[in-house]
Amino acid sequence: MIGVIIVTFQSADVIAACLESLRTSTQPDLHVVVCDNASDDGTLEVIRNWADANNVALAELSPDGPPVSTGFSILSTGGNLGFAGAVNAGLKRLLAVPDLDLFWVLNPDSEALPDTASAFARKAREAGPFALMGGRIRYHEAPGHIQSDGGVVFPWSGICKNLNSGLLPESAVLPDAETLDFISGASLVASRRFVEQAGLMVEDYFLYYEEVDWAARRGDLPLILCPEAEVLHHGGTTIGTGAMNRRPSPFANYFNYRNRMRFVRRFRPLALPTTWFLSMLRVAKLMLLGAMDEAAAAARGLNGLPPPAAVRDRIAPGDRFRAFGTGKRPS
């Protein structure tokens, strides 16, 4: 059986479509838990209205309550825990359900095709032990084009690359799963065995590189692909991740460049000098393009400096210690 974890933050404009895509799934008995990171844009109201309109039983979980049951549940995290913190909150609840052996992390701005969950379940039965499984992620705004068929991390720069990004399916060659370094966090399935072996996601990234770190701790369990399990992904609707025709925002750049250095420091320390140098070249390119705010945020993240005010102010004061290591530590 499959447990689904959806992390929401200011997701009112996309979450209903995501949930509806799961409601119409051909896979029975999904356990869906929406972990909300203190959204104040009406995300929870949208979820409740969607449930009422579709006669869906919606459980509202308390932090210390019983495990989730089959169907749809809301878990309010009580603050902005970041991506990994909210995923972990959902995982802890789902791990307590003995019948669940697959845990599907799905972005709120994604929509699964009807057979996606069934394809994941079928592949898991056929594959044997595995760590993380990815499907094919396609751009929502250009659904004929692939966003990710898994990804690699360049060894001397720490830069992540989504494979087959921008290609049409008919011209894309599915990568050998043995060559992959990570599965995109927009849609990934973790096996129970992997979670129990590797542990939960590391939470100090706050945003970006969590799934890359997780995959790097997989030991001898492989990454696998299931291209039949497709989702449509808007991409960065809240945080400003780059899409086909859009540069990443200063907010996205700060965390991406900061966490690149954190990841490399943990797993590839010999590559720290080249990672810094090659990342600074990208900062210089942004400056030449006139993207000064994006460049400044990237440079500050890369060098471990506090974020620009425009980035800092997007995180509530009570959550800034988790995000930046500054401000008042949460009690």
C-alpha positions, 0 to 999 in steps of 0.5 A: 500500500502507498502513503502519500505526503504532500507538503503545502506552503501558500499552495491555495492555487494548486492544491485542489487539482493535486488532490483531485488527481489522487482522488481519481487514481486507479490505485485503491487505498491511498493514505494521503496526508497533507502536511501544511507549513503554516500557510496563511493564504487559505490553503487549508480552507481550499482543501476543506472546500474541495473535500466537501464538494467531492464528498471526501472524508477528510481527517484533521490530525493532531501532532500527537494523535493516532496514525493516518487512515486510508483516505485524505488527512491534514496535518498542520505542522505548527510552523514552517518546518521547511520541506524536509521537516514537513516530509518527516512529520508526514513520514512519522505518521505513515510509518506507524501504519504497518501495511504501508510499504511505499511512501510517495512524496508529491509536490502540491503543484503536481498532478498525477495521471490516473494510473501513476500510483498503480504504476509505482505499486506494480514496479515496486512489486517487480523490482525487488529491494530499492531505495527511491523510485522516480517516475517521469515528471513533465512540465504542466505548462508544456506537457509534451516536454519532460522536466525530469527522468531522474538526475545526476550531481556533477562531481566537481561542482555539486550542480544538479541536472535533471536528465532529459529536461526539455526533451519530448518523450519520443526523442528522449532515451530513458537513462540507466538507473544505475547512473542516477544520483537522485530522484526529483523531490517533486515526485519520488517514492521511498521504500520502507526498507530504505527509510528504516535503513537511511533514516528520515530526511536531513532538515537543515537544508530547509529547501533544496538538496534534501532529496539529493542528500537522502539518495546519497545515504541509500547504501547498497539499495538502488535507485529505480525508474518507472517512466509509466508513473507520470506527473505534471509539475508546475514547478516553483509556484511559491518559491520561484524555482526556474521553469522552462522559460523562467529564471530561478528567483532570488529566494530559490537561488539563495537556498540552492547555492547555500545548500550546494555547498552544504551537500558537497561539504558533507559528501564530497569535501575535496570538491569544495574549492571547485564547487565554489569557483564554478558557482561563482562563475554562474553568479558572474553570468547572472550579473552580466545578464542584469539579474542583480538581485538573483546574483546577490542572493546566490552569492550570499548563499554560496558564501554562507552569509545571511540572506538579502532582506527580500529573501529573509522577509518571506520567512516568518520571524518565528521560522527564520532560525530553521531557515537561516540559523539566525533569529530566535530558536523555536521553543 
